[in-house]
């Protein structure tokens, strides 16, 4: 967007209501406050004690514990946090009243003036986002990484980066319409957030918005759901775990390699990342970086040494021949299935599953569990829904109860893995807190 175009969205806007505080809401308030002294900024949060309220400037009025419809109906612009659906009745009233409703990514789009890479998908998007940034940095690029992972997108604009790499959730994409990207990737689609969407197709369409205004669309040859409509005539780049994909896997002298256009580049056995899903993730990173002109070959050492994100298949203890793995970020069935597919466990796998199920169907995991030597340890609000999946399944109240019960049975070559296939909100603030609790227990009992 040109500077002239970027000024257009702010015409006739003086009253802004930020809905939802927390990390994202605070970043929006701080960004708006730094942009103009003339904006009247208010915040609504339906929680009685919203996180971040102590960091909110005293000049910004806060309404908490419910909705203030008068504020909404008199706003010129509403900036909605991702956790609040557009379908919320109070937001729908504001829309019918003619108010413009956007999210923080749309606000970012109005102001960014450097190339943007955007990544979405049901699983793997955090790893791809982080690894893309790591490789770009190793290649000498001044890169800003954030969005739905780590740093809020608007906070990234405080620094003059040459490239932005953003993880975007379906929730964020719902309120984004003018983000121009040099390249966007849709990694995969699997059942998630069925408590928010009416159907899988509604969920998919929200994800597909990442290709609106994209110069290049990176899609998964193994998942047809990631492809935009052919009628749109968009430029596609394909990745997949086979030799025919532009970014694929080839075999040379009995070794598998990451390959581009059939040319072997990096031996898969040299990667620190574990699992076939992470091979695919690495391929996406190469595809995205090539689209923005980064010579990713300079970052191969960084690619090889990268061992993943905290809370994503992270080994947090390895003592007496027993590995403890924190995969708390596996908040849906497909993510847990991918983790299981990448494991090499010579003993018994003690798998911790459960939490807030979000209306998901867990039956798919049964097939994966039947193929391995597993003891299924179920916990949390929806832990009972996993009991029919395996004959070894046992129900506990908490992760702590699980660890205390299983520890005396552990033997060399066993593995204890938290990969819950559920959200954490029944017992924890977020998946990070859940992962940290597991890590603390693992290091204590190991």
N, C-alpha and C positions, 0 to 999 in steps of 0.2 A: 504493500500500500504506500502511496506517496504521502508526504507530509500533509498535503492539502486534504487528501481523503481521510487521513487519520483525525483531522480536526472535526470532520462532519459528525461523528457520533456524539460529540459533546454539545452540539447545538441545543439550546433550550433546556439544558440539564442543570439544575441547581440543587434539587432535593434528592439525595441518594440514600436508600435504605439497604443496609447489608443484612442479609438474613442468615444467621448461623455464625457463631463466633469461632472459637477454636483457632488452630494454626492458620487455616486458610482465611477465615474471616478477619483475623488480625492483620494478615498480610494485605488484604484488600483495603482495610481502614487506613493502614500506614501508607499504602501507595496513594490512595486518594487524598489523604491529608498533605502529603508531600507535593502532590501535583498542583493543588489549588487551595487558597485560603477562602475562596468564595463558595465552595460547596458546603451545603448543610448535610452532614453525615450522621445518620442514626443507625443503631444496631438493634435487631430483634433476635432473641434466642429463646426458644420455648422451654429450655431447661432452666430450672430455678437457680442453679449455680453453674452457669456456663464456663467451661475452661477458657482461661485467658482474660477473664474480666478484670483481674488485678493489673493487667498490662495495658488495659484500654485507657486512652487519654481521658481526663476528666471533662474535656471539651466535647466529647462524643457521648450523646445520650444513649443509654441502654435500656431496653424493655425486655425483661426476662420472665420466664415462667408461663408464657402463653403468647398469643398473637395480639398485635396492635393493628387492627384493620384500618383505622384512620390514617396511620402512618403509611401503610401500604397503598391505600387508595389515593393519597396525595403525593406519592413519590413520582419523580420523573424517570428514575432508574432504580431497579432493584437488582442487587448483585447477590445471587443465590449460592449458598454453599452446596457442594456436591451431594451431601447426605440428605438433602431435602428435595423431594420429587417435584417436578413441574406440575404433576397432577394434584398436589396438595390443594384443597378447596380454597384456602385463603390466597394462594398464589394465582389460582385460576380466576378468582374475583378481580385481582389486580390486572391480570392480562385482559380480561373483558372490559376493564375500565380504561384500557389503552396504554397501560404502563409497559415500558420495555423491561424485559427480564433477561439477564445474562449471568454468566458465571465468571470466575476469575480468569479462565483461559481466554475468554472473549476479550476481557479487559487487557490481558497480555497481548492479544492479537492486534489491538488498536494501537499499540505503542512499540512493538518490536520492530527493529529495522535491520536485523541480520538473519541469515538463513536458519531455518528451524527444521529439525527432524522430530517426528512424532511417532509414538509407538503405542498400540493398544492390543488387546487380546485377553482371553480368559485366563491364560497362564503364561508365565515367562516374561511378561513385559517389564518387570522390575529388573530382572537380570539383563535383558537386552539393553535397556536404557542405561544401566550402570556400566556395562561392559563397553557399549558404544562410546560412552564418555571416557572410559579408561584408555581405550585404544586411540581415540582422537587426541587425548592429552599426551600420550606417548609419542604421537606423531608431531607434537609441537603446536597443536591447535589450542587456542584460548577458548575453552568450552564451558558452558554452563549447563548443569544437569539437574533436573528437578521435575516439578509438576505434581503428579500423584505419588511420587517417591521423593523423600528427603525435603529439599528446599522448595517452597511454593514458587510457582512460575514468576509471580510479580516481584518476589525478592531477588530473583536472578537479574532483573533489569537494573538493579543498583550498581552492577558491574558491567563494564563495556566488553562483553564477550563477543567473539567472532562467529560462534556457532552455539545454538541452543538445542539440547536433546531433552525432549519431554516425554514422560510416561503419562498417558491420558486414559482415564477410566471412562466407561460408558456414561456414568453420571456426569462427568465433566463435559463430554461431547454433546450431551443433550442441550446444553446452554451455550454452545460454541457454533458460530456460523461464518466467521470471516477470518479464520486462521489459515494463512497461506504457508504451505510447507514445501521445502525443497524435496523432501521424501517422507512418506508416511508408510508405516507397516501395520498390518493386521495379522497377528501371529496365528491365532487359532480361535475356535469357538466351542465352548462346552457349557453345560448347564450351570448357571450361577445367577444369583440375584432374582430368583423367581418370586421372591416376596415383593419385588418392585415392578417387574414386567409382567404383562398379561400372557406373553408367549415367548418362545425362543426367537421367533422372527422379529418381535419388537426389540428384544435385546440385541440381536444381530444388526438391525437397522441403526440402532444407536451407535454401535461400534463402527459401522460403515461411514458414519459422518466424518471420520478421520480422513477420508479421501476427498472430501469437499475442498476444492482449491489446492489440491496436492499436485506438484509437478510430476511426481512419480509414485506409483502405488506398489509396495512390496507385499506379495501374497504367498500363501503356503500351498504348494502343489498337492499336499496331502490333506488339505481341508478346503473343499469347494466353497464353504460358507464364507471364506475370507475374500472371495472375489467380488468386486463391484459388478453391476450390470454391464453386459457387453455393449448395450445401447449407448452408454455414456462415452465410449471410445477412449477410455483413459489409458495412459501408458503404464504397462505392467512389468514388473520384474519379479521372477519367481525363485523361491528357494524350496528345498526339499531334501530328504535323506536318500537320494538316488542320483545316478550319474547323469540323467537327462535334464535335471534342473539347471538353470543358469548358474545358480549358487547351490552346489550339491555335494555329494560324496562320491569319490571314485576309489577304486582299488588299484594299487600299483605295487607289484612284487609282494603280494599278500598283505599289504598294509593299506588301511583306509586313510584317506586324506580329505580335508576340506578342499574343495575345488571350485574354480570359477571358469565357466565355459569349458569344462572338462579338463582344465589344467590343474594338477595337484599342487597345493600350496603349503599346507601344514598337516603333519601327521596327527591323526586323532589321538593316538596313544601319548602324544606329547602334551595334550591338554590336561590341566589340573582339574577342570570341571568334570563331573561324573554324570553319565547318563546320556541316552540318545537325544532326549529333549534339549540338552545343553549343546549338543553338536548342531542341532537346528538353530538354536539361539545364536551361536557363533556365526553361522552363515548369514543370518539376518543382519548382524552388525557389519559384516563386510559389505553386504549389499547396500545398506544405508549410507555408509561412509563413502562408497564409490560415487554415489549420486551427488554428493556435495564436494567432490573433487579431492578428498583426502586420500593420500597414498598409504593405505592401511598396512602395506608390507613393512613400513617402518615401525609398526606397532605389534609385530608378531610375537616378540618376547613378552610383551604385556599380556597378549592374548593367551599365551601358553601358561603363564604363571598365575593368571586370574583364577581364584578358587571360590568365587561366588559371594553372594550377599549374606549378611547376618540374617539368621532366621530362615534361610533357604538351603536345605540340605547341608547344613553347617555342622561339622564335627566339633563338638564342644568338650568332649572328654574321650580319651583313648588310653585306658589303663587295664592291665591284666588281660590284654587281648580282647577287651570288650569296648566297642565303640558306642558312643551316645550321640545321636544326631538330632539337632534342632531344625525341624522343618515347619515351624509354626506359621510361616507365610502360606502354607498349603491350606487355604480357606475354602476350597471346593473339591469335589470328587476328582475332577480331571487332574488337578495339581498333585493330589496324593497318588493317583494312578501313575502319573509320570515319574514321581519319586520312586515308587516301587519298581518300575521298569528299569531304572538306572542302578539298582542296588546289586551288590555282590556280597551276600551274607552266607558264610560257610556253616554257621550255627543256627540258632533260633533267632528270629526277628520278633522282638516285643514291640508291637505297633500300638501307639496311643492315638485313639481317634475320639472325636466328640466335640461338643460345644453347641453353638447356635447354628442349626442346620439350614436355615434360610429356605425351607421348603424343598430342599433337594431330594432327589432319588438316589440313594446310596447303593442300590443293588448292583451297579456296574462294578463296584469294588470286589464283589464276591469272586468273579472270575480271576482277578489278579491275586487274591488271597489264596485261592485253591492251588496256585502254582508254586507256592513258597512254603517253607517251614516257619509258621507264624503262630504267635500267641497274641490274640486280639484283645487289647485292653481299652474298654470304652468308659468314657466319663462325661460329665456335664449334662446340660439340659436335654440334649437329644442323643445322648450316648446309647440309650436303649434301642434306638433305630438301627444300630450296627449289630446287635446281638444275633439276628438271623443269618448274618453273612458268613459265619465260620463257627465250627463246632467248639473252638477254643475260647470263644468270646466270653468275657466276664465284665460285669458292670461295676464301676467305682463312682464315688462322688467327685473326687478331685484328682488332679495330676499327682499331687503329693501322696494320696492314698495308693495310686497305681505304683509309683516308684517304691514306696515302702513295702508293698506286697511282693513285687517282682524281684527285688534285689537279691534275696537269699537264693533264688533259683538260677541266677546268672552264671554262665560258664564261658571259658575262653572261646572265642570266635562268635559269640552272641552279639546282638546289636539291639540297642534300645532307641527307637525313633519316634519322636513326636511329629506326626504328619496328620493333623486332625480332620481334614476335609470339611471343616466347619469354621464359621466365624467365632470370635472369642468373647463376644459381648455378654454372654451369660455369666462369666466369672472374672473377666479381665477387661481392662480399659481398651486394649487393642491387642493385635497379634504380637506386637513387640513385647508387651508386658507378659504375655503368655510364654513367649520364647525365653525371656529372661528368667521367669520363674522355673521353667524346665531346666535351663542351663545351670542355675544355682543348685537345684536338686541333683542334677547329673554330676556336677563337680564335687558335691558333698558325698554322695553315695558311691561314686566311682572309686 
